[in-house]
Amino acid sequence: MLQAIKYSESEGLDILDQLLLPQQSVYIKMKNIDDGFRAIKTMQVRGAPAIAIVGMLSMAEELKSLSFQSSGELIQRMNQRLTYLITSRPTAVNLSNACHQIRQLAEENLQLGVSELRDKLVKFAVDMLENDIADNKAIGKHGAEAIKSLNSGKQVNVLTHCNTGSLATAGYGTALGVIRALHEGGNLAHAYCTETRPYNQGCRLTAYELVHDKIPATLICDSMVSLLMGKTGVSAVVVGADRVAANGDTANKIGTQQIAIIAKHFNVPFFVAAPFTSVDFNLASGDLIPIEERPSDELACVNGMRIAAQGITCWNPAFDVTPANLITGIITERGVIEPSELSTHKKPNNIKS
């Protein structure tokens, strides 16, 4: 399986430069938060879970490289740097959630010596990497079971958008993890992935993963979804999420909302697959989710070559928000949750599998 994030105590942190895929597979070293910020901002690493993991591990590498006179000094430095790191990409909530959790962990352990506190914070980051794979496999299992049950166990055709696989996570993937689980169980007839303009994560990354794992798949243009559903037939749509509001409205890669609308027209189940850390209970609805706008050159150029007419203005939002009423279920490591029931799953003792 592809490995986008490599980490060990002795070798440090290396990430696969996704700007060079699929032509080249090059790993680059992350030594501190500046490196992590740059990799996230420029999309050398992308995908909400992977962004959070790389952010935390780059912070761990920075803490390991510095000397502190006290635990208070360590925490002050960490908090300043995390405030900067969060600004790298605003829409995905996983990174800000991780920053909040590690800050809370540091405050709860202020009485520890510098070395002990640093070890605990580094362990938090490493655990994120390891736990994400287990969560992804649970998401894959729950999603595959849900789709199989809707199709009486028959082989299914599944459409996905953008990249949500090993390249967007610690491994296995969220929405692509569901497709992997269906394939491993012999229940997948065919997968379809969109190109995902303007950054082409679908044709560059998802197609690359599907071919790598020998999963039967076809790449289509973003504008072909309606024809595909009407002519070929799609059993289910599974996409990822960068942030899910408390009411179930979901921000994901631009183009997701229109796929959900088309799926509704053709009565195709539309699932969102994401770890529970992608749910932001502080936002009542998707109207409050900040939408990142990317540079116009990403829309006007392909591989550095301009394809748009000189002088035309560009609007390049990186995400859109799919209303909860278009979403069949949100597939998490805890099970498949209906958007309207998210609030009942907020506390651990209310979780249903």
N, C-alpha and C positions, 0 to 999 in steps of 0.2 A: 504494500500500500504506500502511496505517496506520503512523504513526510515534509510538511511545510515549516515545522519548527523543530529544531534540534537543540537539546540542552543537556549538559552534564556538569557536575560540580568542577571537574577538572578542565573541560574544554570550553565551558561557557555557553553562550547563546548564539546560534546561527539560524538565519531564516532564509528560505528559498525566495529569491527575487522574482516576484510574480510578474513584473514588468517585462521580463525577458522570455517568459513562457509563451507558446510551447517550443520556440526555436532553441532556447538554451536553458539548462538547469544549473543555476549558479547560486551558491549559498554565500551570504554576507554576514559578517560578525557584528553583533550588537553589544557594545561595551558599556553603554550608559543610556540615560533617558533621552539625551539629545539624539542618539542613534535611533532609539525606538520611536520618538516623535517623528523624525524624518521618514522612517520606513512606513509609518501609519499614514502620514499626511500625503506622501507621494504614491501610496497604494502599492508599495513593494510587498506589504502584507495587508490583507483585507479580509472581510468577513468578521462579523461582530464578536464571536467567541475568540478567534485568533487575535484580533486587535487587543482584547482585554488581556490575554495570556502574554503576548509579546510586551505589552505595556508593563505588566507586573514583573516579568522576568528581566526586562531592561532596567527596571528600578532595582531589582535584586542585585544585578551586576554592578550597578553604580554604588550601592551601599557596601558591597564587598570590597570595592576599590578604594574606599575612603576611610580615614581615621576620625573618630569622634571622641571628645572629652567626656561626654555624658550621654545618657539615653535621651534626655531632653533635647540636646543638640541634634542627635540623629533624627528624632521625630520632627523637629522644626525643619531640617533640611528636606526630609522626605515629603512633608506636607507642601512645602513651596514647590518642589519639583512635580508633585502629582497635580497641583493646580495648573501648571503649565501643560502637562501631558494630556489632561482631559480636553484641552482645546484642539487637539490634533484632528479629531473628527467628531462633530457634535450630535449626529443623529442616533448612532448606536448607543444603547444605554449600558451595555455590558462593562465597558471600561470604567464609566463613572461609578457603577455599582461596586466593582472590584476596588476602586480607589477608596470608596467609603468604608468598605469592609476592612481593608488593611489599615486604614487610619484608626478605626475603632479597635482593632486588634492591638495596635501600638499603644493606644491610650490605656487599654486594660492591663498592659504589661509594662507600664512605665517604671515599676519598681525593679525590673530586671537590670542587670548590668548590660553594657553596650554589646558585648559579644553574644550574650544569650538572646537579647532582643533582636539583634540582627539575624541570628540563626532562625528565630521564630518567623520573622518577616520573609526571609528567603524561602523557608519551608512553605509558607502560605502560597507564594508564587509557583513553586514547583508542584504543589498539590493541585493547583488549578490546571496545570498541564495534564497531569495524570487523571484527574477526575473527569475532565472534559471528554476523554475517549469513552469512559464508562457511560457517561450521560448520553453521548451520541448513539452508542449501541442500544441503549434503552429506548431512545427516541425512534431509532430504526425499527425496533421490535414492535413498539406500540403502533407506529404508523402502518407497518406492513399488515398487522392484524386487523386494523380498522379498515384498510382498503380491501383486504381479502374478504372480510365479512360483508362489505357492501356489494361484492361481486360474486358471492356464493362460492368462493374458493377458486374461481376460474382465473386463468392467466390474464393479466391486465396490461394496458398501455398507459403509461404515466408521463405527464408533461411537467417539466420544471423550468424555472427561470433564474438567470444569474448563476453564481457558483456558491454551493453550500456544502462542499465535500471536504476531503482531507486538506485541501488548500485553504479552506476558510475556517478551519477548526484545528484542534490538536490531532485529529485523525478520525476517519470514518465518515463524519459529516452529519448534518441535520436532515434537510430535505433529501439530499443525495444519499444520506444514510438510510432513509426509508427505501429508496430505489435499490440500494445495495442489499438490504434485508430481503426485499421481494425477490431479487435475482438469486440470492443465496438459497432461498427457500423453494426455488423453481416456480415462482408465481408471476414473474415478470415476462410478458411477451415482448415488449419493446419500450424503450425510454425515448423521449423527445426533449431536446434542450433548445432554447431560443438563443440567438446570437448575443442578445443583451446590449444593444447599442445604448450610449455611444462608446462605452469602454470595452465592450466585447468580452465580458467575463465568461459568457456562455460558450462562444466559439473558441476562445483561447484556453479557457481553464476547465469548464465542465466537460466539453468534448474531449479534452486531453485526458481527464480522469476516467471517463467512460471507455475510451479506447484502451487506456492503460490497464483497466480492470476487466477488459473483454466483455463488457456489458452491451447487449444489442441496443444500438441507439442511432438516432438520426438528428442532425442539426437542421433547424429551420430558422427563417428570418422572423423577427419579432412581428411582422405584419401578416404572417401566415397562420396564426393561431386559430382564427375563426374558421378558415377553410379546413384546417386539420381536424378540428372538432366536428365540423359538419360532414366532412367527406370520409375521413379515415376512422374517426371515433377515438375518444380519449376516456379512459375509465376514471381518472382522477388527476387533479393538479396538486403538486406539492411544492411549496416555495419556502424560503427561509424568512427571517425577520431580524431587523436591526433594533426595533423597539416595539413593544406591544403595550398600548394604553390599558388602563384599568377596565375599560368597557369592551376590550377586545379589538378595537381599531388597531391596525398593524402597519407600521412603516417598513417597507422593503424596497429593493432596487426599483428604480423608475421603470415603468411598464407593467408592474405587478397588478395595479388596480384595473387596468383595461383587460388583463387576462381574467381576473375575477369576474368582471362584468360579462365577458363572453362565456365563461363557464356557467354563470347563472342562466344565461339565455339558453344554453344547450343542456341544462340540468346535469352538469358535471360537478361532482363533489370537489370543493376547493379547500385544501388543508394548508395550514401554516405549521412548519416544524421549527422549533427553537427551544433552547434550554430555558428553564424557568427564570434564569437571571436576565432574560430579555424582557420580562414583564416589568413595567414601570407603574407601580400603584400610585405614584405621586401625580400622575397625569390622568385626569378624568376621561379624556377622549383624545382621539388622534389629531384634533384641531390644535392641540398644544404641543405636538411633537415638532421640534426644530428640524427643518429640512435643509441639509447642506447643499449649497450651490457650488459646482465645480468650475474650473477655468473653461473659457469658451473654446480653447484650442482642442480640448478633448472631443468636442462635438464637430469642430470644423476641420480637424486633421485626422488622418489615419497613419500610424507609424511615422509620424513627423511630417507627412506630406499633406499639404492643404488640399481638401476636396471641395470646400465651400467657396462660393463667390467672395472675392475680396470686397470688404465694405459692409457685408451683411452682419447684423447683430445676432447674437446667440443667447439663448436661455438654456441653462444646463443644470437643472435640479438633479441631484443624484438619487433621490428617493421619492416615492409617493406613498399615500396612505390608503389602504384598503379598508372600507367600512366593515365593522363586525358582522353586519347582516349579510355580507357576501361570503363569509367564512364558515365552512362546515364544522371545523374543529381545529383546535390548536394542539399540536402534538408535542408534548414535553417529556422529559425523563420520568415524570410522575404519572403519565398517562395522557389520554386524549381528552381535552377539556373544551366544552362548548364556550364560546366567547362570553355569553351572558353569565356563566358560572365561575368566571375567573376569581371574583372577589371571595368566593367561598373557599378558595384554595390558597389564600394569602398566608395563613398560619399553618405551620407544619402539621398540627394535630387535626387539621381539616382536610388534609390531602387524601384524595382517593386515587387508587391505581386503576 
